[in-house]
Amino acid sequence: MGIVNRTPDSFYDNGATWDQQHALARVEQAIHDGADIIDIGGVKAGAGDPVDAAEEARRTVGFIAAVRERHPSTVISIDTWRSSVAREACAAGADLINDAWGGYDPEMINVAAEFDAAVVCTHTGGLEPRTDRFTASYDDVVADAIAATTRLADRALAAGVAAESIIIDPAHDFGKTTLHSLEITRRLDELVATGWPVLVSVSNKDFLGETLDLPTDRRIPATLAATAICAFQGAQIHRVHQVAEVRQVVDFVASVRGEREPSTIIRGLG
């Protein structure tokens, strides 16, 4: 899942794809590099300037229509917590709703059912959208993530979303300390064991920076390490900035797991 931020203030690229032509170029590059899904968002996840629903839709809906026209077979995801924006995005061609704030808008699941779209059920510890400052405390963060995401998944199923279209996401850093995110990474197989496909979004996140004392622009090796750990435990979708590098990681892990044949096998054969 390649990230395309239609924002002027995203934490990683600082608005590199704010301009539509740059954003379209990013989509082309991500697909070329091996992205199966393009995730389009119009609001910075963390604290920042207010963005109302109308502005969020203005940033994303027309762009989604443009991407759909250029890439009819690519899966398009809308990253939003607002059902009104998700509805417009799905009407414009989005296939998946990446509800990064865990059902904050209770209508979101109904939108997914209405458009026969996939939906991501996310664990955020009950935080309101764009909450940056918090005190996170859990008796068992993995158990809490499993309970919250599977509860949302069951709601989606009951609302009419197809079982194969429901995804769960433990949401590294969202409502979590660095220790929580490390534990989620270490025990990701427990989320995989629920039977729902697991999405992880570890790309260049703060828990990597705090663990290794690294600024945002020096977290790629840690991103790849965390990705490999999650992939080996069974994560199926990886939301990332560095598509080509992560594609190599997940393909290699799939080969180690026996799920993918090596591209070439000649060494030691004669």
N, C-alpha and C positions, 0 to 999 in steps of 0.2 A: 504494500500500500504506500504509494508515493505521495508525499505531502505537498500540496500547493496552497500557500497562504495568500488569500486576497486581502491582506491587511498591510497597513503602513508601519506596523510596530511589532511584528512577530518576534518572539524571544530569540530565535536562532538566526534568521536571515535578514532581520531588520528592514523588511519591506522590499526584498529583492524581486518578489513577484506581485507587487502592488499594481504595476502597470500591466494592462491586459496582454500586450504583445509579449512581455517578458514571462507572464504567467503561461501563455500558450506555448512558448518555447520550452518552459519547464515541463509542461505536460508531454511534449514531444520527446524530450530527453529522458524523462522518467519511463515512458513506455519503451523507448529504445533500449534503456538500461535494464529492463526486465520487470517493471511494475505491472502487476495484474489488476490493480485497483488504483484509481486516482482519488485522493481525499481532498476535497475543496472546502476551505473554511473562510469565514468572513469576519471573525472576531478573535482577537488574541485571547488565549486561554486564561492568562493571568490578569492581574489588575492593570487598568489602563484607561484611556479615554472611553467614555460611554458610547455604546453603539446600539441604537434601537433596532427593532425588527425590520423596519422599512429600509434602513441603511444596510443592514446585514443582507437582506434579500437583494438590494441593488448591487452589492459587491459580488454576489455568488450566482444568482439565478440565471441571468443572461449569459454568464461565463459557462455555466453548466450546459446550457443549450448549445453554445458554440463548440464545446468539447464533444458533446454527443454527436453533433453533425460531422465533426472531423473523425471521430473514432466510435463508430456505431457498435463495435463489439467489446469495447473496454468497459469494465465495471466502474461506475462513477459513484463516489460517496460524498454526501453532504455532512460536514462536521458542524452540528448545531445542537443547541438544547431547546430551541423554540419550535413547537409544532407548526406554527404558521409559516415559518421559513422552510421547514422540511416539506410541507405540503406544496409550496411553490417550486421547490427544488425537484421534487419527484415528478411534478407535472412537466418540468422542463427536461427531464431525462435522467435524474439520479436514480440509482438502483438500490442504494444502501444508505441508511441513516446512521451516522456515527454519533450517537447521543452521549457525548463525552461527560455529561453531568448527571448520568444515572437516573433517568426518569424524573428529573426535576419538574418537567412539564408532563403531567399525566396523560395528555392527549397524544403524546408522541407515538406510543404503541399503536393507537388507532389509525394514525396516519400511515404507518408501515403496513397495517392490514389493508387499508383502503387502496393503496397503490401496489400491493403485492411486493413490497420492498423488503429487503433484509434490514435488520436492526442490531446495533451493538448495545448490550446491556452492561453498564459500567458501574464499578464500585468507587464512590467518592466519599464515603464516610458521612454522608448527609450534608455535605457542604453546599452552599448556594453557588451558582455559577460565578466564576471569576474571583473566587475568594483566594487571596494569597496568604493572609495572616491567620493562623489558626493554631490550636493545640490539639494534636492528634493522639488519641489513646485508645488502645484495644486490648482486651484480654488475649485475643489471638487474631491477628490481622488477616491471616489466611482464611480462618473459619468465618470471619466477618465478611470477607470478600466473596466467599462461596455462597453464604446465605443471601447476601444482597443481590448478587448477579443472577443466581438461579431463581430467586423470587421474581425478579423482573422478567427472566426468560419464561417462567411459567405464566406470568401475566400476558406476555406477548403471544404465547401459544393459545391461551384461552380467548384472546381477542381476535384470533384468526390468522396470525402470522405463521407461515409455513415453518415447520420444525427445522428444515434444512437452511432456513434464512435467519436463524437466531444465533448470535455470537455473544460471548461474554468477554469482558475486559477487566482485569484487576486494577488497572489505572495506576501505574507507578507514579509516585509523587503527588497524585491528587488525594488530598486528605491524609497524607502519610508523611512520616519522617523518613530520613534516609535509611534508618534501621528497618523500618517497615518495608520499604521498597526492596531492600536486600533480602529480607525474609520471603517476600512474594516471589522474588527471582529464584531463591534457593528451593522453594516448595511449590513451584509452578505446576509440577505434575499432579498436585492435589486438585487444582482447578481443571486440568485436562481430564482427570478421572471422573468429573461430573458428566462427561459425555457431550457437553456443548463445545463447539469449536472455540478456541481461545485466541483472542487478539492481544498483542502486547505493543505498547508504545514506549520504548525505552530510549529512543533516539536523542542523544545529546542532553539528557535530562539532568536535573540538579542532583539527584542521588548519585549519579556517576561523578559529577564534579566535586561533591562533598566527600565522597569516598577517597578520591585520589588527589584532592586539592587542585582542580583544574578549571580554567575558565571555559566558557561555552565552546569556543572555537578550537579547543584541544581535546575534545571528548570522543573523537571518532574511534580510536582503538578500544576504549571502554565500551562504547556503543556496540561494537562488533563482538566483544567478549560476552556482554550481557545477552545479545541476540543469539549467539551460539548456545549459551546455557539454556535459554528459553526454548529455542528450536529443538534441542536434543530432548527436552522434556515433553515436547509435543505441541508447542504453540504453532498455530497454523497460519496466522496473519501477523505481519510485522509492519507497523506504521513507521515510516522512516524518511529521513532527509537524504541520506546517501544510498540511493537505490542500487547502483551497480555493485558497490561493495557488499551490501547486505544480501543481494541476490547470490553472490558467490558464497557467502557464509551459509545461507540456508540450503543452497544446493549441495554444498559439501557435507553439511550435517545430515541431509537426507540420504546421501550416499553412505555415510558412516552407519546410519540407522538401517541400511539395507532397503531403502524406499526408492532409490534412484541409481541407475547404472552410471558408472563413470563415463565421461564423454569418449575417452580413448583407453584401451587396455592393450598395451604392447610391451610394457616393461617386464623383463624376465621370461618372455615367451619364445625366445629363440634368437 
